[in-house]
Amino acid sequence: MAKDNLQSRAGSARHNTSVDQSDRRVPINLRQSGPTPVEMLISTRVRKSPYWHLSVEAGCWRATVYNRIYHPRGYIRPEDGGAMVEYNALVNHVTMWNVAVERQIQVKGPDAEKLVDYVITRDASLIKPMHGKYVILCNEDGGILNDPVLLRPAEDEFWFSISDSDIEWWIRGVNIGKKFDVTIAEIDVAPVQIQGPKSEALMRDLFGEEVSHIPYYGLMNAQLDGADVLISQTGFTGEKGYEIYCKDATLNAEKVWYGVLEAGKAHNLMVIAPAHHRRIAAGILSWGQDIDQEVSPFQCNLAYQVPRNKQGDYIGKTALEDARAKIDANNSPYKLGMVGLVFGGEQITDYANDFWLVHSSDGNNALGYITSPWYSPELQTNIALAHVPWDMRSVGTKFKISLPEEYGGQMVDAEVVSVPFRPSVNPNSREVAKSKGSDYVA
C-alpha cells in the first residue's frame, strides 16, 4: 500500500460509537487505522534488558515496548514464514524467549505475606515457600491492575513477575498507608522462557533429573554455568514449559543465554518471540490488550480468581463482591464480556494492528471488538478473544467480523465457542475448578 494511501486511511479513521463502552472512563480506541508507516525509536528513555543485545544477535527484527523495556516480537521475517514458523518450533520442538520485560518486584520482610494478601484477590497464605500462583491485583473499583505470576522463594519473600503495568508503584503507594514491615523493590532478575514439548528434556540436560519433579507452579534453585537461577514450571503458552530466572542478570545474562543455546542444539531449539498465537488458543490473557484497569475479572473469564470464602480484606473486595451479587441475581453491571470466537476469512498469521469490530449476525451494527486474533493450525480456523455484549456470550451465538484490508477487507461469519480453544498440557486453575463444580479457587 502506498504511503499516501496509508496516511489517507489513518487520517480518515473514525472512532466507533455504536459499541457500548459507557461503563468505561476511557473507551478502547476502535478507530481502524491499520498498519501505519512508523519506525520505533531506540533510545535511552526506554530500557534495554540484559538480553537485548543477545536477542538482536539471534535475529530480532522488530520489537514493542513492555514495562518500559524493549521487547522482541519477531525473529523470523515475513518472507521466510514469519510468526507461524516460530509457532511450529513451539508446538513441535522447544523455544527460548527473552521475557526480561517481566520485571521482578520483590516484597520482603516480616509482613510480606500480609501485604501480598491485601493486594491480591487470592489467599497468599496458601502459597507455600518455593511455589507460585497466577494472581490478579485489582483497584478499589474491581478493575484489574496486573495479572502476574507470584513466586514465593522464601517464607518472608515474594516476587511479582509482572505483566505490562507499573504495579511496583501501586504496591509502594498501598504500603505508605498500611505501613507493613516490608521492603519493596525491583530486583536484578531477568527470566527467559523455555517452552515446547521438548522443554523438559532440555531442562534435564541443563539441571539434572530433579527438574522433572518440579510441580506445576513449583520452584527450584539451581546454577547454570556459574550463574544462580530460580526455575519455575510456568509459561505463556499452554505447552509444557519453564522459566529460568537469572539472578544478578546484568552480570550473568550471557551465561544463561548461551548455556541454553548450547544445550538446545540437541533439541532443535529456536529463539522466538512470545507466542501470542499459542497463548490465545490456551485462553491466556495479555494485560493492556485483552484486559486493563477498567476490566473486571467477571468480564474476562477470571471470576475464578475472586474467592467466595476469603476472610481477609483486600483491595477491591467490596466492589467485586457487590458485582458478583448482581451477576448472581441476573443484573450484571457490565456492558461487555469476553468470549472466544472462531471466524472465517483468510488465515490471520500476525499481530492485529487494531481492535477489529464485531458486528451483529446481520452485519449491520458494531456490538463489540476483537482483542487477540490468530489462526490455529490444529483447529484449522481463525480464533480470537473478544468483548461482546454481556447477554450475547452464550456458546453458539453468531456474529460477523470486519476484517481489515490486509486480510481481504470483507465481513466474515463468527461464532462463540468455549475457551480454551484447545487443551493445555497443564490445565489452568479455572479449568480445574470448573471440573470440580466450583466457580473459584482459593
C-alpha positions as CSV (number, residue, x, y, z in Angstrom):
1,M,0.0,0.0,0.0
2,A,1.4,3.4,-0.9
3,K,2.4,5.8,1.8
4,D,-0.1,8.4,0.6
5,N,-2.9,5.8,0.9
6,L,-1.7,4.8,4.4
7,Q,-1.8,8.4,5.5
8,S,-5.2,8.9,3.9
9,R,-6.6,5.8,5.6
10,A,-5.1,6.8,9.0
11,G,-6.5,10.3,8.7
12,S,-10.0,9.2,7.8
13,A,-10.3,6.6,10.5
14,R,-13.3,7.4,12.8
15,H,-13.9,6.2,16.3
16,N,-16.8,3.7,16.5
17,T,-19.6,4.9,18.8
18,S,-22.1,2.1,18.4
19,V,-20.2,-0.3,20.7
20,D,-21.5,0.3,24.2
21,Q,-18.5,1.4,26.3
22,S,-20.5,3.6,28.6
23,D,-19.2,1.9,31.7
24,R,-15.6,2.8,30.9
25,R,-14.0,6.2,31.7
26,V,-11.6,5.9,28.8
27,P,-13.1,3.9,25.9
28,I,-10.9,1.5,23.9
29,N,-9.8,3.2,20.7
30,L,-11.8,1.4,18.0
31,R,-10.5,3.5,15.0
32,Q,-9.4,1.2,12.2
33,S,-6.2,2.9,11.2
34,G,-4.4,-0.3,10.1
35,P,-0.6,-0.7,9.6
36,T,0.9,2.8,9.8
37,P,4.3,3.9,8.5
38,V,6.1,4.5,11.8
39,E,9.5,3.3,12.9
40,M,10.3,2.6,16.5
41,L,12.9,4.9,18.0
42,I,15.6,3.1,20.1
43,S,16.8,5.5,22.7
44,T,17.9,5.5,26.4
45,R,14.4,6.6,27.5
46,V,13.3,3.0,27.2
47,R,15.4,0.4,28.9
48,K,17.4,-2.4,27.1
49,S,17.2,-5.6,29.1
50,P,20.3,-7.6,29.8
51,Y,19.3,-9.9,27.0
52,W,18.5,-7.2,24.4
53,H,21.8,-7.5,22.5
54,L,21.5,-11.3,22.6
55,S,18.0,-11.1,21.0
56,V,19.4,-8.8,18.3
57,E,22.3,-11.3,17.8
58,A,19.6,-14.1,17.4
59,G,17.9,-12.2,14.6
60,C,15.3,-10.0,16.3
61,W,13.9,-7.6,13.6
62,R,11.0,-6.0,15.4
63,A,10.1,-5.1,18.9
64,T,7.5,-3.4,21.1
65,V,7.7,-1.7,24.5
66,Y,6.6,-3.6,27.6
67,N,7.1,-2.3,31.1
68,R,9.2,0.5,29.6
69,I,11.7,-2.2,28.3
70,Y,12.2,-3.1,24.6
71,H,10.6,-6.4,24.0
72,P,11.5,-8.6,21.0
73,R,8.4,-9.6,18.9
74,G,9.8,-11.2,15.8
75,Y,12.8,-13.3,14.7
76,I,11.7,-15.0,11.5
77,R,10.9,-12.4,8.8
78,P,7.6,-12.5,6.9
79,E,9.3,-13.5,3.6
80,D,10.7,-16.6,5.5
81,G,7.4,-17.6,7.0
82,G,7.2,-15.1,9.9
83,A,5.5,-15.9,13.2
84,M,3.9,-19.2,12.0
85,V,7.4,-20.6,11.6
86,E,8.1,-19.7,15.2
87,Y,4.7,-21.3,16.1
88,N,5.8,-24.5,14.5
89,A,9.0,-24.6,16.6
90,L,7.0,-24.0,19.8
91,V,4.4,-26.8,19.3
92,N,6.8,-29.4,17.9
93,H,10.2,-28.7,19.5
94,V,11.5,-26.2,22.1
95,T,11.9,-22.5,22.1
96,M,13.6,-19.8,24.2
97,W,12.1,-16.3,24.7
98,N,13.6,-13.1,26.1
99,V,11.0,-12.1,28.7
100,A,13.1,-9.9,30.8
101,V,10.3,-7.3,30.4
102,E,8.6,-9.3,33.2
103,R,10.1,-7.1,35.9
104,Q,10.5,-8.8,39.2
105,I,9.1,-6.8,42.1
106,Q,10.3,-8.2,45.4
107,V,8.3,-7.8,48.7
108,K,10.4,-8.9,51.6
109,G,10.2,-8.8,55.3
110,P,8.2,-10.0,58.4
111,D,4.9,-8.7,57.0
112,A,5.4,-9.8,53.4
113,E,2.5,-12.2,53.4
114,K,0.2,-9.7,55.0
115,L,0.9,-7.0,52.3
116,V,0.7,-9.5,49.5
117,D,-2.6,-10.9,50.8
118,Y,-4.0,-7.4,50.9
119,V,-3.2,-6.6,47.3
120,I,-4.2,-9.9,45.6
121,T,-7.6,-11.4,45.4
122,R,-6.5,-14.9,46.3
123,D,-5.2,-16.1,49.7
124,A,-1.5,-15.5,49.9
125,S,-1.1,-17.8,52.9
126,L,-1.9,-20.8,50.7
127,I,1.2,-20.1,48.5
128,K,3.9,-22.1,50.3
129,P,7.6,-21.3,50.0
130,M,9.2,-22.5,46.7
131,H,5.8,-22.4,45.0
132,G,3.9,-19.8,43.0
133,K,0.5,-18.9,41.6
134,Y,-1.1,-16.9,38.9
135,V,-2.9,-14.0,40.6
136,I,-4.6,-10.7,39.9
137,L,-4.3,-7.3,41.7
138,C,-7.4,-5.1,41.5
139,N,-8.1,-1.4,42.2
140,E,-10.9,-0.3,44.5
141,D,-13.4,-0.5,41.7
142,G,-12.5,-4.1,41.0
143,G,-10.6,-3.4,37.8
144,I,-7.5,-5.5,37.0
145,L,-4.3,-3.6,37.6
146,N,-2.0,-6.5,36.8
147,D,-2.1,-10.3,36.5
148,P,1.4,-11.5,37.4
149,V,2.8,-14.9,38.3
150,L,3.5,-14.6,42.0
151,L,6.5,-16.5,43.3
152,R,7.4,-17.3,46.9
153,P,11.1,-18.2,47.0
154,A,11.2,-17.9,50.9
155,E,8.8,-17.6,53.8
156,D,9.3,-13.9,54.1
157,E,9.8,-13.1,50.4
158,F,7.6,-12.8,47.3
159,W,8.3,-11.9,43.7
160,F,5.7,-10.4,41.5
161,S,6.7,-11.4,37.9
162,I,4.6,-8.6,36.4
163,S,2.6,-8.0,33.3
164,D,2.6,-4.7,31.5
165,S,1.8,-2.1,34.2
166,D,3.7,-0.3,36.9
167,I,2.5,-2.4,39.8
168,E,5.6,-1.6,41.9
169,W,4.4,2.0,42.3
170,W,0.9,0.7,43.3
171,I,2.3,-1.6,46.0
172,R,4.5,1.1,47.3
173,G,1.6,3.5,47.5
174,V,-0.6,1.0,49.3
175,N,2.1,0.4,51.9
176,I,2.5,4.1,52.6
177,G,-0.9,3.9,54.2
178,K,-0.7,0.4,55.6
179,K,2.9,0.6,56.9
180,F,3.6,-3.2,56.8
181,D,7.1,-4.1,57.8
182,V,8.5,-4.9,54.4
183,T,10.8,-3.6,51.7
184,I,9.5,-3.2,48.2
185,A,11.9,-3.1,45.2
186,E,12.6,-4.2,41.7
187,I,15.5,-6.7,41.7
188,D,18.1,-7.6,39.1
189,V,16.5,-10.8,38.0
190,A,15.6,-11.4,34.3
191,P,13.7,-14.5,33.1
192,V,13.8,-16.4,29.9
193,Q,11.0,-18.9,29.0
194,I,11.8,-22.4,27.7
195,Q,8.6,-23.6,26.0
196,G,7.5,-26.6,23.9
197,P,7.2,-30.4,24.1
198,K,11.0,-30.9,24.3
199,S,11.4,-28.3,27.1
200,E,11.6,-30.9,29.9
201,A,14.3,-32.9,28.0
202,L,16.3,-29.7,27.5
203,M,15.9,-28.6,31.2
204,R,17.1,-32.1,32.3
205,D,20.2,-31.6,30.3
206,L,20.8,-28.3,31.9
207,F,19.8,-29.0,35.5
208,G,19.6,-32.8,36.0
209,E,16.7,-35.1,36.7
210,E,15.5,-33.1,39.7
211,V,13.9,-30.6,37.3
212,S,11.4,-33.3,36.2
213,H,10.0,-33.3,39.7
214,I,9.1,-29.6,39.8
215,P,5.3,-29.5,40.1
216,Y,3.2,-27.0,38.0
217,Y,4.0,-23.6,39.6
218,G,6.7,-25.2,41.7
219,L,10.2,-23.6,42.1
220,M,13.8,-24.9,42.2
221,N,17.1,-23.2,42.9
222,A,20.0,-24.1,40.5
223,Q,23.1,-22.9,38.7
224,L,23.8,-22.5,35.0
225,D,27.4,-22.0,34.0
226,G,28.1,-20.4,37.4
227,A,25.0,-18.2,37.4
228,D,22.5,-18.6,40.2
229,V,19.0,-19.1,38.8
230,L,15.5,-19.9,40.1
231,I,13.4,-22.2,37.9
232,S,9.6,-22.5,37.7
233,Q,7.4,-24.7,35.8
234,T,5.3,-21.9,34.2
235,G,4.8,-20.2,30.9
236,F,2.7,-18.2,28.5
237,T,1.6,-21.0,26.1
238,G,-0.4,-23.9,27.3
239,E,2.5,-26.1,26.1
240,K,4.9,-27.8,28.6
241,G,7.3,-25.1,29.7
242,Y,9.6,-23.5,32.3
243,E,11.0,-20.1,33.2
244,I,14.6,-19.6,34.2
245,Y,15.0,-16.5,36.4
246,C,18.6,-15.3,36.1
247,K,19.8,-13.6,39.3
248,D,22.3,-10.7,39.0
249,A,21.1,-10.6,35.4
250,T,23.2,-7.6,34.5
251,L,26.3,-9.7,35.1
252,N,25.0,-13.2,34.2
253,A,22.8,-12.8,31.2
254,E,25.3,-14.2,28.7
255,K,25.9,-17.3,30.9
256,V,22.3,-18.2,30.9
257,W,21.5,-17.3,27.3
258,Y,24.5,-19.1,25.7
259,G,24.2,-22.0,28.1
260,V,20.6,-22.7,27.0
261,L,21.6,-22.2,23.3
262,E,24.4,-24.7,23.6
263,A,22.3,-27.4,25.3
264,G,19.4,-26.6,23.0
265,K,21.3,-27.7,19.9
266,A,20.4,-31.4,20.6
267,H,16.7,-30.5,20.8
268,N,16.2,-28.2,17.8
269,L,15.9,-25.1,20.0
270,M,14.8,-21.9,18.3
271,V,14.8,-18.4,19.8
272,I,11.4,-16.9,19.2
273,A,9.1,-14.1,20.3
274,P,6.4,-14.7,23.0
275,A,3.9,-16.9,21.3
276,H,0.7,-14.9,21.3
277,H,-0.8,-17.3,18.7
278,R,-0.5,-20.2,21.2
279,R,-1.5,-18.3,24.3
280,I,-4.7,-17.2,22.6
281,A,-5.6,-20.9,22.0
282,A,-4.9,-21.6,25.7
283,G,-7.1,-18.7,26.7
284,I,-4.2,-16.8,28.4
285,L,-4.8,-13.1,28.6
286,S,-2.5,-10.2,27.7
287,W,-2.7,-7.2,30.0
288,G,-3.3,-4.0,28.0
289,Q,-4.6,-5.9,25.1
290,D,-7.4,-8.2,26.5
291,I,-7.7,-6.6,29.9
292,D,-6.8,-3.4,31.7
293,Q,-7.7,-1.5,34.9
294,E,-11.3,-0.9,33.6
295,V,-12.0,-4.6,33.0
296,S,-13.3,-6.7,35.9
297,P,-12.3,-10.3,36.4
298,F,-16.0,-11.2,35.9
299,Q,-15.8,-9.8,32.4
300,C,-12.8,-11.8,31.2
301,N,-13.0,-15.4,32.4
302,L,-11.1,-14.6,35.6
303,A,-14.0,-14.8,38.0
304,Y,-12.4,-17.9,39.5
305,Q,-9.7,-15.5,40.8
306,V,-12.2,-14.0,43.2
307,P,-12.8,-16.5,46.0
308,R,-16.2,-16.7,47.7
309,N,-14.6,-17.6,51.0
310,K,-11.5,-15.3,51.5
311,Q,-11.9,-14.0,55.1
312,G,-9.2,-11.3,54.9
313,D,-9.7,-7.9,53.4
314,Y,-8.1,-7.0,50.0
315,I,-8.3,-4.0,47.7
316,G,-11.4,-4.3,45.5
317,K,-13.2,-6.8,47.7
318,T,-16.3,-4.7,48.3
319,A,-16.7,-3.8,44.6
320,L,-16.1,-7.4,43.5
321,E,-18.5,-8.9,46.0
322,D,-21.1,-6.4,45.0
323,A,-20.6,-7.1,41.3
324,R,-20.8,-10.9,41.9
325,A,-24.1,-10.5,43.9
326,K,-25.6,-8.5,40.9
327,I,-24.4,-11.1,38.4
328,D,-25.9,-13.9,40.6
329,A,-29.2,-12.0,40.6
330,N,-29.0,-11.7,36.7
331,N,-28.4,-8.0,37.0
332,S,-24.9,-7.6,35.6
333,P,-23.3,-4.2,36.0
334,Y,-21.2,-4.8,32.9
335,K,-22.0,-3.8,29.3
336,L,-19.5,-6.3,27.7
337,G,-17.9,-9.7,28.5
338,M,-15.1,-11.7,27.0
339,V,-15.7,-14.7,24.7
340,G,-13.8,-17.0,22.4
341,L,-14.7,-16.7,18.7
342,V,-14.0,-18.8,15.7
343,F,-14.3,-17.0,12.4
344,G,-13.7,-17.3,8.7
345,G,-11.7,-15.5,6.1
346,E,-8.0,-15.5,5.3
347,Q,-5.7,-17.0,7.8
348,I,-4.6,-14.5,10.4
349,T,-0.9,-15.0,10.7
350,D,0.4,-11.9,12.5
351,Y,-0.5,-9.4,15.2
352,A,-3.6,-7.3,14.5
353,N,-3.0,-3.5,14.1
354,D,-6.4,-2.6,15.6
355,F,-9.2,-3.9,17.7
356,W,-11.3,-5.3,14.9
357,L,-15.1,-4.7,15.1
358,V,-17.6,-7.5,16.0
359,H,-21.0,-6.9,14.4
360,S,-24.4,-8.4,14.8
361,S,-25.1,-11.5,12.8
362,D,-26.8,-9.5,10.0
363,G,-23.7,-7.3,9.8
364,N,-25.5,-4.1,10.5
365,N,-24.4,-2.9,13.9
366,A,-20.9,-3.0,15.6
367,L,-21.5,-4.5,19.0
368,G,-18.0,-5.4,20.3
369,Y,-14.4,-5.8,19.4
370,I,-11.7,-8.4,19.0
371,T,-8.6,-8.1,21.2
372,S,-6.5,-11.0,20.1
373,P,-6.9,-12.9,16.8
374,W,-4.8,-15.5,15.2
375,Y,-5.0,-18.7,13.0
376,S,-4.9,-22.1,14.7
377,P,-3.3,-24.7,12.5
378,E,-4.6,-27.5,14.8
379,L,-8.2,-26.3,14.6
380,Q,-7.8,-25.1,11.0
381,T,-9.7,-21.9,11.7
382,N,-9.1,-18.3,12.9
383,I,-9.7,-17.9,16.6
384,A,-9.9,-14.8,18.8
385,L,-10.7,-13.4,22.2
386,A,-13.3,-10.7,22.0
387,H,-15.5,-8.4,24.1
388,V,-19.2,-8.7,23.1
389,P,-22.5,-7.6,24.7
390,W,-22.9,-9.3,28.1
391,D,-26.2,-11.1,27.2
392,M,-24.7,-12.4,23.9
393,R,-21.9,-14.5,25.4
394,S,-23.5,-17.9,25.1
395,V,-21.7,-20.6,23.1
396,G,-23.2,-20.8,19.6
397,T,-24.1,-17.1,19.3
398,K,-23.4,-15.8,15.8
399,F,-21.7,-12.6,14.9
400,K,-19.9,-11.0,11.9
401,I,-16.3,-9.8,11.9
402,S,-15.0,-6.9,9.9
403,L,-11.6,-7.9,8.6
404,P,-9.0,-5.3,7.7
405,E,-7.8,-4.7,4.1
406,E,-4.6,-6.8,4.6
407,Y,-6.9,-9.8,5.1
408,G,-9.4,-9.1,2.3
409,G,-11.5,-6.4,4.0
410,Q,-14.7,-8.4,3.9
411,M,-17.3,-9.3,6.6
412,V,-17.0,-12.9,7.7
413,D,-19.0,-15.2,9.9
414,A,-18.1,-15.8,13.6
415,E,-19.4,-17.9,16.4
416,V,-18.9,-18.0,20.2
417,V,-17.1,-21.2,21.4
418,S,-15.7,-22.4,24.7
419,V,-12.3,-21.2,26.0
420,P,-9.6,-22.6,26.0
421,F,-9.8,-23.4,22.3
422,R,-7.6,-26.4,22.6
423,P,-6.3,-28.4,25.6
424,S,-3.2,-27.3,27.5
425,V,-0.5,-29.6,29.0
426,N,-1.3,-28.1,32.4
427,P,-5.0,-27.1,32.7
428,N,-5.3,-23.7,34.4
429,S,-7.0,-23.1,37.8
430,R,-10.2,-22.1,36.2
431,E,-10.5,-25.4,34.3
432,V,-9.6,-27.4,37.4
433,A,-12.2,-25.5,39.5
434,K,-14.8,-26.0,36.8
435,S,-14.1,-29.7,36.6
436,K,-14.8,-29.8,40.4
437,G,-18.0,-27.9,40.1
438,S,-16.7,-24.7,41.6
439,D,-16.5,-21.2,40.1
440,Y,-13.5,-20.0,42.1
441,V,-10.2,-21.1,43.6
442,A,-8.7,-20.2,46.9
